[in-house]
Amino acid sequence: MVQEAVFFDTMRQALWIAVTISAPMLGVALIAGVAIGLFQALTSVQEMTLTFVPKVGGMLIVFWVSMSFMSSTLVDFFQSHLLRLIAGG
């Protein structure tokens, strides 16, 4: 049975990895949203697709670029922590 301290430490590490992995995409969405919002405020253009399409496009590009970082981080976490716990060690 997994002890309470080991469980909470594993959950803390998993949450930190989730934050680390999602930070690039969320950062791009934030920057694109602020830039497009500023553009819309300056030009009075209120088109909904103007906010959605660039954000999704930027997030897809960042996802494609950082996919190897994300997958290697997750594989390292699973191999070094979770598989050891599942095996009972």
Secondary structure, 3 states (H helix, E strand, C coil): CCCHHHHHHHHHHHHHHHHHHHHHHHHHHHHHHHHHHHHHHHHCCCCHHHHHHHHHHHHHHHHHHCHHHHHHHHHHHHHHHHHHHHHCC
